[in-house]
Amino acid sequence: MQPPRWLQDAVRRVPVWLIYLGTALWLGGLFAMALFGRLGVDPVAELIAQYGKGALNMLIAGLAITPLRRFTGLNLLRFRRAVGLSAFFILCAHLTVFAVLDLQSLSRLGVEIAERPFITIGMLGFVLLIPLALTSTDRAIRKMGRNWTKLHRLTYVVILLGWLHYEWQVRGEVVEPLTYLTIILILLGLRFVPRKRAPLHKNVSL
């Protein structure tokens, strides 16, 4: 299955830097809304929640790129690095707002990580994402070879930890966490669908 040529041509013309620009504008826009009291009665908590959900959405978007190419023919691989790094940047903002504006103490952050399991899970996901961000360069890919692919499979673990962190935080809500989990499991499951082999043509003697 191949997408329409006009769609492929349109995708090729989209510059990768737009991913970074869009991420920066979204982060800045939300922060400005919080600063001017446009995010409800507890703008810091809402900002933390929106940044966290935004990071999870970006991770899921990155997870969708390979199945999308395989099953629809739409090739977005050149955007995968930008999507992954944007997810990391959003997660950095999520953690920074939590530590600086909410807790207002880095020492207290350690206590929160140790005593609150959902924060422990979220921090573990963030730590696992750091080596993935640091090796998201062409040089790292060339130098690490197959080990690069093995390392970046940690993305699957990070996404599941991110979902668990989110689900644990919004206890009482069912539909949205279940929707996220369903999408994640489908995207992971598609990686195990066997590829169709081209049919073998038998020689017919005349």
N, CA, C and O of each residue as an XYZ file, in Angstrom:
824
protein
N       0.851     -1.204      0.000
C       0.000      0.000      0.000
C       0.878      1.243      0.000
O       1.807      1.365      0.799
N       0.575      2.148     -0.893
C       1.349      3.376     -1.011
C       0.418      4.584     -0.887
O      -0.680      4.576     -1.443
N       0.847      5.621     -0.164
C       0.028      6.834     -0.055
C       0.037      7.591     -1.373
O       0.898      7.342     -2.217
N      -0.906      8.514     -1.571
C      -0.914      9.306     -2.806
C       0.407     10.063     -2.984
O       1.030     10.493     -2.013
N       0.815     10.214     -4.235
C       2.086     10.886     -4.505
C       2.092     12.321     -3.985
O       3.119     12.808     -3.512
N       0.953     12.993     -4.070
C       0.911     14.381     -3.593
C       1.199     14.451     -2.099
O       1.817     15.404     -1.625
N       0.742     13.420     -1.344
C       0.996     13.405      0.088
C       2.476     13.149      0.377
O       3.054     13.781      1.261
N       3.084     12.232     -0.361
C       4.508     11.961     -0.190
C       5.345     13.197     -0.515
O       6.296     13.525      0.193
N       4.969     13.876     -1.604
C       5.708     15.085     -1.993
C       5.545     16.184     -0.941
O       6.494     16.906     -0.637
N       4.331     16.304     -0.387
C       4.088     17.334      0.637
C       4.919     17.054      1.888
O       5.470     17.978      2.486
N       5.011     15.779      2.288
C       5.781     15.403      3.473
C       7.263     15.707      3.262
O       7.940     16.160      4.186
N       7.769     15.463      2.056
C       9.184     15.710      1.766
C       9.527     17.195      1.859
O      10.665     17.557      2.161
N       8.546     18.048      1.601
C       8.811     19.490      1.620
C       8.742     20.096      3.025
O       9.139     21.244      3.225
N       8.247     19.337      3.985
C       8.133     19.862      5.355
C       9.509     19.810      6.024
O      10.082     18.727      6.142
N      10.056     20.946      6.465
C      11.369     20.941      7.128
C      11.294     20.352      8.528
O      10.321     20.563      9.251
N      12.326     19.614      8.901
C      12.353     18.960     10.205
C      12.330     19.971     11.346
O      11.765     19.712     12.408
N      12.957     21.136     11.113
C      13.053     22.120     12.202
C      11.694     22.621     12.666
O      11.587     23.199     13.748
N      10.648     22.409     11.862
C       9.319     22.820     12.287
C       8.852     22.052     13.532
O       8.076     22.570     14.335
N       9.335     20.813     13.681
C       9.000     20.030     14.874
C       9.527     20.733     16.121
O       8.818     20.890     17.115
N      10.803     21.157     16.041
C      11.406     21.844     17.188
C      10.730     23.188     17.450
O      10.479     23.557     18.598
N      10.439     23.909     16.376
C       9.790     25.216     16.529
C       8.412     25.064     17.158
O       8.051     25.796     18.079
N       7.651     24.108     16.651
C       6.318     23.877     17.199
C       6.367     23.492     18.673
O       5.540     23.932     19.471
N       7.356     22.658     19.022
C       7.513     22.259     20.421
C       7.836     23.458     21.302
O       7.252     23.627     22.372
N       8.778     24.298     20.841
C       9.168     25.480     21.616
C       7.993     26.444     21.787
O       7.786     26.984     22.874
N       7.231     26.660     20.724
C       6.084     27.571     20.798
C       5.015     27.032     21.744
O       4.408     27.782     22.508
N       4.798     25.727     21.679
C       3.800     25.115     22.562
C       4.226     25.226     24.022
O       3.423     25.588     24.881
N       5.494     24.913     24.301
C       6.007     25.027     25.668
C       5.901     26.468     26.174
O       5.412     26.712     27.277
N       6.365     27.417     25.356
C       6.325     28.818     25.755
C       4.922     29.346     25.902
O       4.634     30.115     26.819
N       4.039     28.934     24.998
C       2.657     29.392     25.060
C       1.947     28.935     26.325
O       1.239     29.711     26.967
N       2.143     27.665     26.678
C       1.527     27.154     27.900
C       2.085     27.847     29.138
O       1.351     28.161     30.074
N       3.418     28.084     29.126
C       4.034     28.754     30.275
C       3.488     30.164     30.434
O       3.239     30.618     31.550
N       3.300     30.861     29.305
C       2.743     32.214     29.352
C       1.313     32.192     29.888
O       0.924     33.069     30.659
N       0.533     31.193     29.482
C      -0.840     31.080     29.981
C      -0.845     30.858     31.491
O      -1.673     31.423     32.206
N       0.089     30.028     31.970
C       0.180     29.794     33.415
C       0.597     31.068     34.147
O       0.088     31.387     35.222
N       1.532     31.780     33.536
C       2.060     33.005     34.151
C       0.972     34.062     34.321
O       0.964     34.800     35.306
N       0.055     34.130     33.357
C      -0.997     35.137     33.396
C      -2.327     34.588     33.924
O      -3.385     35.188     33.738
N      -2.242     33.433     34.588
C      -3.428     32.889     35.236
C      -4.485     32.363     34.304
O      -5.673     32.416     34.623
N      -4.078     31.854     33.151
C      -5.041     31.350     32.166
C      -5.169     29.830     32.192
O      -5.793     29.251     31.303
N      -4.586     29.173     33.199
C      -4.663     27.710     33.278
C      -5.432     27.237     34.506
O      -5.131     26.179     35.060
N      -6.403     27.999     34.922
C      -7.252     27.568     36.024
C      -6.764     28.045     37.374
O      -5.893     28.908     37.477
N      -7.359     27.452     38.423
C      -7.087     27.908     39.780
C      -5.715     27.482     40.275
O      -5.162     28.112     41.176
N      -5.158     26.425     39.703
C      -3.815     25.955     40.089
C      -2.971     25.839     38.823
O      -2.779     24.737     38.310
N      -2.463     26.964     38.312
C      -1.765     26.955     37.024
C      -0.501     26.094     37.021
O      -0.167     25.500     35.996
N       0.204     26.019     38.145
C       1.428     25.211     38.186
C       1.097     23.736     38.022
O       1.742     23.033     37.244
N       0.094     23.267     38.751
C      -0.314     21.862     38.631
C      -0.796     21.556     37.217
O      -0.491     20.497     36.669
N      -1.548     22.483     36.629
C      -2.046     22.281     35.267
C      -0.905     22.285     34.262
O      -0.921     21.517     33.300
N       0.081     23.140     34.475
C       1.236     23.196     33.591
C       2.021     21.889     33.654
O       2.433     21.353     32.625
N       2.223     21.383     34.861
C       2.915     20.100     35.025
C       2.161     18.994     34.300
O       2.763     18.175     33.605
N       0.836     18.976     34.465
C       0.018     17.940     33.830
C       0.077     18.032     32.307
O       0.222     17.016     31.628
N      -0.037     19.253     31.768
C      -0.024     19.429     30.312
C       1.332     19.068     29.716
O       1.398     18.444     28.657
N       2.408     19.455     30.387
C       3.741     19.096     29.904
C       3.940     17.584     29.939
O       4.503     17.008     29.008
N       3.484     16.945     31.005
C       3.626     15.498     31.101
C       2.855     14.772     30.018
O       3.366     13.839     29.398
N       1.626     15.202     29.791
C       0.823     14.569     28.750
C       1.389     14.858     27.361
O       1.325     14.014     26.467
N       1.943     16.062     27.188
C       2.558     16.396     25.903
C       3.751     15.511     25.601
O       3.933     15.084     24.461
N       4.578     15.227     26.620
C       5.728     14.339     26.424
C       5.264     12.939     26.050
O       5.841     12.312     25.161
N       4.225     12.443     26.720
C       3.696     11.112     26.404
C       3.147     11.068     24.986
O       3.346     10.086     24.272
N       2.460     12.121     24.577
C       1.927     12.182     23.209
C       3.040     12.152     22.166
O       2.912     11.492     21.135
N       4.124     12.863     22.432
C       5.240     12.879     21.489
C       5.928     11.523     21.418
O       6.335     11.094     20.338
N       6.063     10.851     22.537
C       6.653      9.511     22.538
C       5.792      8.549     21.735
O       6.311      7.724     20.984
N       4.482      8.653     21.892
C       3.573      7.793     21.132
C       3.648      8.118     19.643
O       3.605      7.218     18.805
N       3.761      9.406     19.316
C       3.902      9.804     17.913
C       5.161      9.187     17.305
O       5.137      8.702     16.174
N       6.255      9.209     18.058
C       7.486      8.578     17.571
C       7.331      7.086     17.402
O       7.879      6.507     16.464
N       6.583      6.450     18.305
C       6.352      5.013     18.227
C       5.514      4.642     17.002
O       5.614      3.527     16.490
N       4.695      5.576     16.540
C       3.803      5.305     15.412
C       4.494      5.402     14.059
O       3.949      4.934     13.059
N       5.675      5.997     14.006
C       6.309      6.276     12.712
C       6.659      5.002     11.949
O       6.391      4.915     10.751
N       7.248      4.018     12.614
C       7.622      2.779     11.918
C       6.412      1.996     11.424
O       6.390      1.613     10.254
N       5.385      1.735     12.272
C       4.198      1.044     11.754
C       3.498      1.805     10.634
O       2.963      1.201      9.704
N       3.504      3.126     10.729
C       2.865      3.936      9.691
C       3.552      3.721      8.347
O       2.899      3.607      7.310
N       4.875      3.667      8.384
C       5.618      3.432      7.144
C       5.380      2.021      6.618
O       5.205      1.816      5.417
N       5.376      1.062      7.520
C       5.266     -0.336      7.113
C       3.892     -0.670      6.544
O       3.791     -1.398      5.556
N       2.835     -0.145      7.157
C       1.492     -0.561      6.779
C       0.777      0.417      5.857
O      -0.228      0.058      5.243
N       1.275      1.647      5.747
C       0.638      2.607      4.842
C       1.583      3.121      3.763
O       1.146      3.699      2.769
N       2.891      2.904      3.967
C       3.863      3.400      3.003
C       4.256      4.849      3.213
O       5.107      5.366      2.489
N       3.646      5.522      4.199
C       3.975      6.922      4.459
C       5.268      6.992      5.267
O       5.320      6.521      6.404
N       6.296      7.571      4.687
C       7.623      7.586      5.301
C       7.862      8.897      6.058
O       8.055      9.956      5.460
N       7.843      8.794      7.384
C       8.111      9.956      8.249
C       9.382      9.753      9.066
O       9.583     10.413     10.086
N      10.240      8.837      8.617
C      11.416      8.478      9.405
C      12.342      9.664      9.664
O      12.994      9.723     10.707
N      12.405     10.596      8.736
C      13.327     11.717      8.936
C      12.870     12.654     10.054
O      13.635     13.507     10.503
N      11.615     12.493     10.504
C      11.114     13.305     11.614
C      11.286     12.611     12.967
O      11.056     13.225     14.009
N      11.689     11.332     12.958
C      11.670     10.553     14.202
C      12.619     11.116     15.257
O      12.279     11.161     16.439
N      13.807     11.543     14.833
C      14.763     12.094     15.797
C      14.203     13.371     16.431
O      14.283     13.551     17.646
N      13.643     14.243     15.613
C      13.089     15.500     16.130
C      11.930     15.240     17.083
O      11.789     15.927     18.095
N      11.104     14.256     16.764
C       9.976     13.930     17.638
C      10.478     13.384     18.975
O       9.981     13.766     20.035
N      11.473     12.484     18.917
C      12.023     11.922     20.144
C      12.696     12.955     21.023
O      12.501     12.972     22.238
N      13.498     13.828     20.399
C      14.170     14.869     21.172
C      13.173     15.886     21.731
O      13.349     16.396     22.838
N      12.140     16.169     20.968
C      11.107     17.086     21.461
C      10.409     16.498     22.684
O      10.100     17.214     23.637
N      10.164     15.192     22.648
C       9.573     14.526     23.815
C      10.485     14.680     25.031
O      10.015     14.913     26.144
N      11.791     14.549     24.807
C      12.753     14.696     25.898
C      12.753     16.125     26.441
O      12.778     16.328     27.654
N      12.726     17.114     25.545
C      12.719     18.516     25.972
C      11.455     18.842     26.777
O      11.513     19.548     27.784
N      10.320     18.319     26.321
C       9.064     18.557     27.041
C       9.124     17.911     28.420
O       8.654     18.477     29.407
N       9.713     16.711     28.472
C       9.837     16.030     29.759
C      10.765     16.787     30.698
O      10.531     16.827     31.906
N      11.817     17.388     30.151
C      12.706     18.241     30.962
C      11.927     19.417     31.546
O      12.103     19.772     32.712
N      11.063     20.019     30.723
C      10.235     21.134     31.193
C       9.266     20.660     32.272
O       9.055     21.352     33.267
N       8.682     19.489     32.077
C       7.768     18.888     33.052
C       8.455     18.724     34.403
O       7.904     19.099     35.437
N       9.659     18.162     34.387
C      10.406     17.934     35.628
C      10.868     19.248     36.264
O      10.838     19.399     37.485
N      11.294     20.193     35.426
C      11.774     21.474     35.940
C      10.663     22.250     36.638
O      10.865     22.790     37.726
N       9.498     22.305     36.016
C       8.368     23.013     36.626
C       7.978     22.352     37.945
O       7.673     23.032     38.924
N       7.990     21.024     37.959
C       7.638     20.305     39.187
C       8.632     20.608     40.307
O       8.234     20.868     41.443
N       9.939     20.573     39.981
C      10.972     20.769     41.000
C      11.089     22.225     41.441
O      11.224     22.511     42.631
N      11.035     23.144     40.476
C      11.318     24.553     40.780
C      10.071     25.323     41.222
O      10.123     26.074     42.196
N       8.966     25.146     40.522
C       7.774     25.935     40.822
C       6.833     25.262     41.805
O       6.156     25.937     42.580
N       6.786     23.942     41.779
C       5.880     23.238     42.680
C       6.563     22.925     44.018
O       6.117     23.383     45.070
N       7.638     22.147     43.968
C       8.344     21.785     45.204
C       9.202     22.927     45.731
O       9.356     23.088     46.941
N       9.764     23.723     44.813
C      10.654     24.841     45.155
C      11.863     24.386     45.976
O      12.373     25.123     46.820
N      12.311     23.151     45.707
C      13.465     22.620     46.444
C      13.959     21.354     45.757
O      13.210     20.387     45.619
N      15.232     21.356     45.319
C      15.802     20.170     44.702
C      15.984     19.056     45.728
O      15.853     17.880     45.387
N      16.284     19.406     46.980
C      16.439     18.381     48.010
C      15.107     17.688     48.292
O      15.064     16.489     48.566
N      14.041     18.446     48.223
C      12.711     17.858     48.426
C      12.342     16.935     47.270
O      11.566     15.994     47.441
N      12.902     17.209     46.092
C      12.632     16.346     44.945
C      13.084     14.923     45.243
O      12.387     13.963     44.913
N      14.268     14.786     45.876
C      14.754     13.455     46.217
C      13.813     12.729     47.160
O      13.606     11.522     47.034
N      13.248     13.461     48.098
C      12.301     12.865     49.041
C      11.044     12.399     48.315
O      10.531     11.310     48.572
N      10.550     13.251     47.395
C       9.346     12.907     46.639
C       9.570     11.653     45.793
O       8.695     10.791     45.702
N      10.746     11.561     45.176
C      11.072     10.396     44.348
C      11.087      9.129     45.190
O      10.617      8.079     44.752
N      11.628      9.231     46.399
C      11.757      8.066     47.270
C      10.430      7.644     47.887
O      10.198      6.455     48.110
N       9.550      8.618     48.168
C       8.353      8.317     48.944
C       7.080      8.166     48.115
O       6.110      7.571     48.586
N       7.065      8.691     46.893
C       5.841      8.628     46.081
C       6.094      7.757     44.858
O       6.805      8.170     43.942
N       5.517      6.547     44.833
C       5.831      5.570     43.771
C       5.602      6.082     42.352
O       6.388      5.771     41.456
N       4.539      6.862     42.126
C       4.280      7.300     40.760
C       5.363      8.279     40.285
O       5.662      8.349     39.093
N       5.951      9.038     41.233
C       7.066      9.915     40.870
C       8.334      9.090     40.645
O       9.139      9.411     39.771
N       8.509      8.030     41.433
C       9.642      7.124     41.230
C       9.610      6.533     39.816
O      10.627      6.482     39.126
N       8.424      6.092     39.407
C       8.256      5.510     38.065
C       8.551      6.546     36.987
O       9.249      6.261     36.014
N       8.015      7.748     37.167
C       8.244      8.808     36.181
C       9.707      9.175     36.080
O      10.217      9.397     34.983
N      10.393      9.242     37.217
C      11.813      9.592     37.217
C      12.639      8.498     36.554
O      13.609      8.791     35.855
N      12.263      7.247     36.765
C      12.965      6.139     36.115
C      12.843      6.255     34.596
O      13.817      6.052     33.872
N      11.640      6.582     34.119
C      11.453      6.763     32.684
C      12.305      7.894     32.143
O      12.878      7.782     31.060
N      12.391      8.999     32.904
C      13.211     10.137     32.477
C      14.686      9.757     32.406
O      15.370     10.101     31.443
N      15.177      9.049     33.420
C      16.586      8.634     33.445
C      16.909      7.716     32.261
O      17.974      7.836     31.655
N      15.996      6.807     31.935
C      16.220      5.907     30.806
C      16.210      6.653     29.474
O      16.821      6.215     28.499
N      15.505      7.789     29.447
C      15.427      8.563     28.209
C      16.700      9.376     27.952
O      16.983      9.740     26.811
N      17.456      9.656     28.994
C      18.663     10.482     28.841
C      19.672      9.874     27.867
O      20.108     10.580     26.958
N      20.075      8.586     28.006
C      21.032      8.037     27.033
C      20.482      7.983     25.614
O      21.247      8.038     24.651
N      19.180      7.876     25.478
C      18.579      7.874     24.134
C      18.715      9.252     23.492
O      19.003      9.364     22.301
N      18.506     10.298     24.290
C      18.656     11.661     23.775
C      20.115     11.953     23.436
O      20.408     12.572     22.412
N      21.021     11.509     24.294
C      22.445     11.790     24.080
C      23.012     11.057     22.870
O      24.000     11.503     22.287
N      22.407      9.951     22.489
C      22.914      9.179     21.336
C      22.070      9.408     20.078
O      22.173      8.644     19.118
N      21.252     10.436     20.078
C      20.434     10.741     18.894
C      21.194     11.619     17.910
O      20.731     12.692     17.524
N      22.362     11.147     17.513
C      23.178     11.861     16.536
C      23.660     10.870     15.484
O      23.734      9.668     15.739
N      23.989     11.384     14.292
C      24.503     10.513     13.235
C      25.815      9.853     13.657
O      26.070      8.694     13.331
N      26.638     10.601     14.382
C      27.910     10.051     14.834
C      27.705      8.868     15.775
O      28.398      7.857     15.664
N      26.756      8.993     16.698
C      26.479      7.905     17.634
C      25.949      6.680     16.902
O      26.300      5.550     17.244
N      25.106      6.899     15.897
C      24.567      5.787     15.125
C      25.686      5.034     14.409
O      25.718      3.803     14.417
N      26.603      5.781     13.790
C      27.726      5.139     13.085
C      28.647      4.413     14.058
O      29.091      3.300     13.777
N      28.934      5.027     15.188
C      29.886      4.462     16.130
C      29.326      3.237     16.846
O      30.060      2.278     17.087
N      28.052      3.252     17.187
C      27.466      2.170     17.969
C      26.969      1.010     17.116
O      26.852     -0.114     17.605
N      26.679      1.272     15.853
C      26.217      0.203     14.982
C      24.929     -0.440     15.481
O      23.962      0.252     15.798
N      24.924     -1.770     15.548
C      23.720     -2.492     15.979
C      23.380     -2.216     17.441
O      22.219     -2.312     17.840
N      24.378     -1.878     18.228
C      24.118     -1.573     19.632
C      23.222     -0.350     19.788
O      22.507     -0.218     20.782
N      23.263      0.549     18.798
C      22.404      1.729     18.843
C      20.935      1.300     18.787
O      20.106      1.804     19.544
N      20.625      0.378     17.895
C      19.252     -0.118     17.771
C      18.804     -0.799     19.054
O      17.680     -0.597     19.513
N      19.691     -1.608     19.632
C      19.346     -2.294     20.882
C      19.091     -1.295     22.005
O      18.139     -1.443     22.772
N      19.950     -0.273     22.098
C      19.779      0.731     23.143
C      18.459      1.470     22.989
O      17.761      1.717     23.973
N      18.119      1.820     21.764
C      16.934      2.643     21.542
C      15.633      1.855     21.639
O      14.550      2.430     21.533
N      15.733      0.539     21.840
C      14.532     -0.222     22.177
C      14.044      0.096     23.585
O      12.931     -0.267     23.965
N      14.888      0.775     24.352
C      14.446      1.255     25.668
C      13.277      2.222     25.547
O      12.569      2.476     26.522
N      13.079      2.757     24.352
C      11.943      3.660     24.129
C      10.639      2.981     24.526
O       9.746      3.617     25.085
N      10.534      1.680     24.233
C       9.303      0.951     24.557
C       9.088      0.934     26.073
O       7.968      1.112     26.551
N      10.167      0.718     26.816
C      10.079      0.702     28.275
C       9.722      2.089     28.789
O       8.896      2.229     29.691
N      10.344      3.112     28.217
C      10.089      4.498     28.644
C       8.613      4.858     28.449
O       7.999      5.476     29.318
N       8.052      4.468     27.307
C       6.651      4.793     27.030
C       5.722      4.110     28.030
O       4.774      4.726     28.519
N       5.987      2.851     28.333
C       5.153      2.132     29.291
C       5.288      2.723     30.697
O       4.306      2.814     31.434
N       6.499      3.122     31.061
C       6.697      3.782     32.355
C       5.986      5.128     32.384
O       5.388      5.507     33.391
N       6.059      5.843     31.267
C       5.361      7.129     31.179
C       3.868      6.966     31.334
O       3.212      7.750     32.020
N       3.327      5.926     30.684
C       1.891      5.688     30.821
C       1.534      5.322     32.260
O       0.536      5.806     32.793
N       2.348      4.468     32.894
C       2.074      4.065     34.269
C       2.136      5.265     35.218
O       1.315      5.393     36.127
N       3.119      6.138     34.995
C       3.237      7.370     35.791
C       1.974      8.217     35.643
O       1.447      8.739     36.626
N       1.496      8.346     34.407
C       0.294      9.140     34.135
C      -0.940      8.479     34.747
O      -1.748      9.144     35.396
N      -1.084      7.165     34.538
C      -2.271      6.456     35.026
C      -2.347      6.489     36.545
O      -3.426      6.635     37.119
N      -1.197      6.354     37.188
C      -1.149      6.367     38.646
C      -1.537      7.744     39.189
O      -2.126      7.863     40.263
N      -1.194      8.764     38.429
C      -1.453     10.135     38.880
C      -2.919     10.507     38.749
O      -3.435     11.272     39.565
N      -3.599      9.982     37.738
C      -4.995     10.374     37.479
C      -5.967      9.272     37.903
O      -6.972      9.031     37.234
N      -5.665      8.619     38.998
C      -6.548      7.570     39.499
C      -7.971      8.103     39.649
O      -8.192      9.223     40.110
N      -8.914      7.279     39.251
C     -10.307      7.716     39.249
C     -10.795      7.931     37.834
O     -11.980      7.758     37.548
N      -9.880      8.312     36.933
C     -10.221      8.422     35.516
C      -9.930      7.082     34.848
O      -8.931      6.431     35.152
N     -10.795      6.683     33.953
C     -10.651      5.371     33.319
C     -10.471      5.484     31.813
O      -9.574      4.858     31.246
N     -11.305      6.266     31.170
C     -11.365      6.273     29.704
C     -10.049      6.728     29.076
O      -9.506      6.047     28.206
N      -9.540      7.871     29.512
C      -8.341      8.410     28.865
C      -7.106      7.532     29.088
O      -6.405      7.234     28.120
N      -6.809      7.104     30.323
C      -5.664      6.206     30.498
C      -5.805      4.907     29.710
O      -4.825      4.408     29.157
N      -7.026      4.354     29.655
C      -7.247      3.118     28.906
C      -7.065      3.347     27.413
O      -6.560      2.475     26.707
N      -7.476      4.517     26.930
C      -7.282      4.850     25.513
C      -5.799      4.933     25.180
O      -5.351      4.403     24.164
N      -5.042      5.604     26.045
C      -3.598      5.691     25.847
C      -2.967      4.306     25.826
O      -2.160      4.004     24.947
N      -3.330      3.462     26.791
C      -2.741      2.127     26.874
C      -3.082      1.300     25.643
O      -2.234      0.570     25.129
N      -4.308      1.409     25.173
C      -4.720      0.663     23.983
C      -3.894      1.062     22.766
O      -3.428      0.205     22.014
N      -3.716      2.364     22.578
C      -2.917      2.855     21.447
C      -1.475      2.367     21.556
O      -0.896      1.918     20.567
N      -0.899      2.451     22.745
C       0.490      2.026     22.947
C       0.652      0.533     22.653
O       1.586      0.135     21.957
N      -0.256     -0.292     23.181
C      -0.163     -1.732     22.977
C      -0.357     -2.111     21.518
O       0.293     -3.032     21.023
N      -1.245     -1.409     20.825
C      -1.439     -1.679     19.388
C      -0.164     -1.351     18.611
O       0.277     -2.135     17.770
N       0.423     -0.190     18.897
C       1.639      0.219     18.185
C       2.802     -0.724     18.483
O       3.599     -1.026     17.595
N       2.902     -1.189     19.726
C       3.947     -2.158     20.058
C       3.660     -3.503     19.401
O       4.572     -4.153     18.890
N       2.396     -3.922     19.413
C       2.027     -5.204     18.830
C       2.258     -5.269     17.328
O       2.595     -6.325     16.792
N       2.076     -4.141     16.650
C       2.283     -4.116     15.200
C       3.720     -4.455     14.818
O       3.981     -4.885     13.695
N       4.645     -4.263     15.744
C       6.049     -4.590     15.475
C       6.290     -6.090     15.403
O       7.320     -6.533     14.895
N       5.345     -6.872     15.910
C       5.506     -8.326     15.922
C       4.668     -9.007     14.837
O       4.671    -10.232     14.717
N       3.957     -8.205     14.053
C       3.206     -8.777     12.938
C       4.204     -9.210     11.866
O       4.986     -8.386     11.392
N       4.192    -10.486     11.475
C       5.176    -10.953     10.481
C       5.006    -10.245      9.146
O       3.896     -9.952      8.703
N       6.135     -9.984      8.532
C       6.114     -9.339      7.227
C       5.664    -10.322      6.160
O       5.992    -11.507      6.211
N       4.907     -9.815      5.193
C       4.483    -10.661      4.094
C       5.639    -10.869      3.128
O       6.299     -9.918      2.711
N       5.868    -12.107      2.788
C       6.911    -12.403      1.819
C       6.360    -12.354      0.398
O       5.214    -12.719      0.135
N       7.203    -11.897     -0.490
C       6.783    -11.848     -1.895
C       6.549    -13.250     -2.401
O       7.351    -14.140     -2.117
N       5.467    -13.483     -3.149
C       5.185    -14.832     -3.644
C       6.267    -15.336     -4.583
O       6.827    -14.585     -5.381
N       6.546    -16.637     -4.465
C       7.541    -17.253     -5.330
C       6.874    -17.640     -6.635
O       5.824    -18.282     -6.634
N       7.476    -17.255     -7.742
C       6.930    -17.576     -9.060
C       7.560    -18.858     -9.574
O       8.775    -18.932     -9.753
N       6.754    -19.840     -9.803
C       7.246    -21.105    -10.303
C       7.501    -21.024    -11.795
O       6.743    -20.395    -12.534
N       8.579    -21.667    -12.232
C       8.858    -21.745    -13.665
C       7.911    -22.734    -14.313
O       7.772    -23.867    -13.851
N       7.272    -22.314    -15.362
C       6.332    -23.172    -16.067
C       6.952    -23.573    -17.388
O       7.284    -22.723    -18.214
N       7.106    -24.852    -17.581
C       7.680    -25.351    -18.832
C       6.609    -25.443    -19.899
O       5.507    -25.942    -19.671
N       6.963    -24.957    -21.047
C       6.002    -25.016    -22.151
C       6.318    -26.217    -23.022
O       5.629    -26.459    -24.014
